[in-house]
Amino acid sequence: MPSASLHTLLAYLLFPPTKLNRQKLARQLAGKTVLITGASSGIGEQLAYLLSEMRVHLILVARREAKLQAMKSEIEVKAAARVSVFPADLRDPKEMEGLLTFLHQLPDGLDIVISNAGHSIKRSIRESLDRYHDFTRTMAINYFAPVQLLLSTIPLLEQNQGHIINISTVNVMLIPMPHWAAYQASKSAFDTWFRSAAPELNRMGIATTSIYLPLVRTPMILPTAAYRKAPAMSPTHVAKMIGKAIYTRRQTFKPWWLIFGGLVSLFFRTMPRLSRKKGNGHEDV
């Protein structure tokens, strides 16, 4: 079997297609307001184009204003959605405050928050000794920003019996791996916060969904050479998963193989320790 065909088959088995009922999605979204962070590329961009087919008000947030404006122009010419763009770096307190003020002034409130913005870093601890800022900036966008955004918008979502969808990673459910300390710690922090807050939010009438993603072929993975040929989901596929979550309101979406992935990650994490013990007679005593 050609390698390309094998790669395609492996991707199909690992990431089975998502069946999206566009009629149900359209009914669920009709007349509603949806906020998407990290909207200018990757998952956020593809989700915006998917939802643009619906009668919905999209609020697109990202740092690149030119890209957001181009998306707005394209969507409003060809599609049914109305689009507002808000360029902002959510790590900047003033820009975050500006976004929150804008959201609280919306005449119809807010119905759905897609927490998608994030930052990934792969770097060893030895290479990080003089790079404390890697940890602060990663925590700022992956943890503090979504917490601040949600704390402010929960009253709006409660009023509209809304929905929060967190775009998370399978890494938070696997054994932590070397070189990813900053990223995994920040994503795990928000995942824990969100799961802890979920029961209270649900009692307020706010639905909560966590989508645990494997590798996704977005610009964020490009700096990691090993990922360029690895099996990965497409942003379009993930957009369909998020669309399905909007009308099903399921609490979690995760790969079918995640339970096995946990066992494999544990195995590979313990193997180096076993090898060291076998190679050192003193440790075997």
C-alpha positions in Angstrom: 0.0 0.0 0.0 1.5 3.4 -0.9 2.6 5.5 2.1 0.2 8.3 1.2 -2.8 5.8 1.3 -1.6 4.4 4.5 -1.3 7.9 6.0 -4.8 8.7 4.9 -6.2 5.4 6.3 -4.5 6.0 9.6 -5.9 9.5 9.8 -9.4 8.2 9.0 -9.2 5.6 11.8 -7.8 8.0 14.4 -10.1 10.9 13.4 -13.4 9.4 12.1 -15.6 12.0 10.2 -18.1 14.0 12.2 -21.6 14.0 10.9 -23.0 17.5 11.2 -26.7 18.2 11.0 -26.7 21.7 9.5 -30.5 22.1 9.9 -30.3 21.5 13.7 -27.3 23.8 13.9 -29.1 26.5 12.0 -32.2 26.2 14.3 -30.0 26.3 17.4 -28.1 29.4 16.2 -31.0 31.5 14.7 -30.8 35.0 16.0 -28.0 34.3 18.5 -24.7 35.9 19.2 -21.5 33.8 19.1 -18.1 34.9 20.3 -15.0 33.1 18.8 -11.6 33.9 20.2 -8.5 33.1 18.1 -10.7 33.6 15.0 -8.1 34.7 12.5 -6.6 31.3 11.6 -6.8 27.6 12.1 -9.8 26.3 14.0 -11.3 29.7 14.8 -11.2 30.8 11.1 -12.8 27.6 9.8 -15.5 27.7 12.5 -16.3 31.3 11.5 -16.8 30.2 7.9 -18.9 27.2 8.9 -21.2 29.3 11.2 -21.4 32.1 8.6 -24.0 30.0 6.7 -26.4 30.5 9.6 -28.5 33.5 10.6 -26.2 34.5 13.5 -24.2 37.4 14.8 -20.5 36.4 14.9 -18.0 38.3 17.0 -14.5 37.5 15.9 -11.6 38.2 18.2 -7.9 37.9 17.3 -4.8 40.0 17.2 -4.6 40.5 13.4 -7.1 43.2 12.5 -6.5 43.0 8.7 -7.2 39.3 8.6 -10.4 39.8 10.7 -11.6 42.6 8.4 -11.0 40.5 5.3 -13.0 37.6 6.8 -15.8 40.0 7.7 -16.0 41.4 4.2 -16.0 37.9 2.6 -18.6 36.5 5.0 -21.0 39.4 4.7 -20.9 39.4 0.9 -21.4 35.7 0.5 -23.2 34.4 3.6 -26.1 34.9 6.0 -24.2 35.9 9.2 -23.6 39.4 10.5 -20.1 39.9 11.7 -18.4 42.1 14.2 -14.6 42.1 14.6 -12.7 43.1 17.7 -8.9 43.0 17.2 -7.3 42.4 20.6 -4.4 40.7 22.3 -6.2 39.0 25.2 -3.0 39.1 27.3 -3.1 42.9 27.3 -5.3 44.2 30.2 -6.4 47.3 28.3 -7.4 45.4 25.2 -9.2 42.8 27.3 -11.1 45.5 29.1 -12.1 47.0 25.8 -13.5 43.7 24.6 -15.4 43.2 27.8 -16.9 46.6 27.6 -17.9 45.9 24.0 -19.6 42.6 25.0 -21.6 44.2 27.8 -22.9 46.8 25.4 -24.4 44.2 23.0 -28.2 44.9 22.8 -29.1 41.2 22.6 -26.4 40.0 25.0 -24.2 36.9 24.4 -25.3 33.4 23.8 -22.2 31.3 23.0 -18.5 31.7 23.9 -16.0 29.5 21.9 -12.8 29.7 24.0 -10.3 28.9 21.3 -7.4 31.3 21.5 -4.2 29.7 22.7 -0.4 29.6 22.5 1.9 26.5 22.3 5.5 26.3 23.3 7.9 23.3 23.0 11.1 23.9 24.8 13.2 21.9 27.2 13.7 23.0 30.8 17.4 23.4 30.2 16.7 25.8 27.4 14.1 27.6 29.5 16.3 28.6 32.5 16.5 32.2 31.4 13.1 32.3 29.7 10.6 32.6 32.6 8.6 34.8 30.2 7.7 31.7 28.2 5.7 30.5 31.2 4.0 33.8 32.0 2.9 34.5 28.5 1.6 31.0 27.9 -0.3 31.1 31.2 -1.6 34.5 30.3 -3.3 33.4 27.1 -4.2 29.8 27.9 -5.4 30.4 31.5 -5.8 33.9 32.8 -7.4 35.3 29.6 -10.3 32.8 29.3 -10.9 32.9 33.1 -11.2 36.7 33.0 -13.4 36.6 29.9 -15.8 34.1 31.4 -16.0 35.7 34.8 -17.1 38.9 33.1 -19.6 37.3 30.6 -21.2 34.7 32.9 -24.0 37.1 33.8 -24.7 37.6 30.1 -24.7 33.9 29.4 -26.9 33.2 32.3 -29.5 35.7 31.1 -29.6 34.0 27.7 -29.2 30.4 29.0 -26.1 30.3 27.0 -23.2 27.9 26.2 -19.5 27.9 26.8 -17.3 25.6 24.6 -13.7 25.2 25.6 -11.2 24.0 22.9 -8.8 21.9 25.0 -6.2 19.3 24.2 -5.8 15.6 24.9 -2.5 16.4 26.6 -4.4 17.4 29.8 -5.6 13.8 30.1 -2.3 12.1 29.3 0.9 11.8 31.3 2.8 15.1 31.1 5.6 14.8 28.5 9.1 16.5 28.5 9.6 19.7 26.6 5.9 20.8 27.0 5.9 22.0 30.6 4.7 25.6 29.8 2.0 24.5 27.4 0.7 21.5 29.3 0.6 23.3 32.7 -1.4 26.3 31.2 -3.9 24.1 29.4 -4.3 21.9 32.4 -4.9 24.9 34.6 -7.8 26.1 32.6 -9.2 22.7 32.0 -9.3 22.1 35.8 -10.9 25.5 36.4 -13.5 24.9 33.7 -14.4 21.4 35.0 -14.6 22.8 38.5 -16.8 25.7 37.5 -19.1 23.6 35.2 -21.5 22.3 37.9 -22.2 25.8 39.1 -22.5 27.1 35.6 -24.9 24.3 34.7 -27.1 25.2 37.7 -27.3 28.7 36.3 -28.6 27.3 33.0 -25.3 27.7 31.2 -24.3 24.6 29.2 -20.6 23.7 29.2 -18.6 21.6 26.7 -14.9 20.6 26.7 -13.5 19.4 23.3 -10.3 17.5 23.8 -8.3 17.6 20.6 -5.4 15.6 19.4 -2.9 17.2 16.9 -4.6 19.6 14.6 -3.0 20.9 11.4 -2.9 24.6 12.2 -0.2 27.3 12.0 0.5 26.7 15.7 2.2 23.4 15.1 4.4 24.6 12.2 7.5 25.4 14.4 7.6 21.7 15.5 9.2 19.8 12.6 8.2 16.4 14.0 4.5 17.3 13.6 4.6 18.2 10.0 4.2 14.6 8.8 2.3 13.3 11.8 -1.4 12.3 11.5 -3.4 15.3 12.4 -7.0 16.5 12.3 -8.0 19.3 9.9 -9.3 22.6 11.2 -12.4 22.0 9.1 -13.1 18.7 10.9 -12.7 20.4 14.3 -15.1 23.2 13.2 -17.7 20.5 12.5 -17.2 19.0 15.9 -17.8 22.4 17.5 -20.9 22.9 15.4 -22.2 19.5 16.6 -21.4 20.5 20.2 -23.5 23.7 19.8 -26.8 21.8 19.1 -26.1 18.6 21.1 -24.7 20.5 24.1 -22.7 17.4 25.0 -20.4 18.0 28.0 -17.3 16.4 26.4 -15.9 15.4 23.0 -12.7 13.3 22.9 -11.0 10.8 20.7 -12.2 7.2 21.0 -8.6 6.1 21.5 -7.8 8.4 24.4 -8.0 5.7 27.1 -5.4 3.7 25.2 -3.3 6.8 24.6 -3.1 7.3 28.4 -1.7 3.8 28.8 0.8 4.3 26.0 2.0 7.6 27.3 2.4 6.0 30.8 4.4 3.2 29.2 6.8 5.5 27.3 7.2 7.7 30.4 8.3 4.8 32.6 10.5 3.1 30.1 13.5 5.5 30.6 13.4 4.9 34.3 13.4 1.1 33.9 16.3 1.3 31.5 18.3 3.4 33.9 17.7 1.0 36.7 18.8 -2.0 34.6 21.9 -0.2 33.6 23.0 0.6 37.1 23.8 -2.3 39.4 23.6 -0.1 42.5 20.0 0.9 41.8 19.0 -2.7 41.4 20.1 -3.7 44.9 
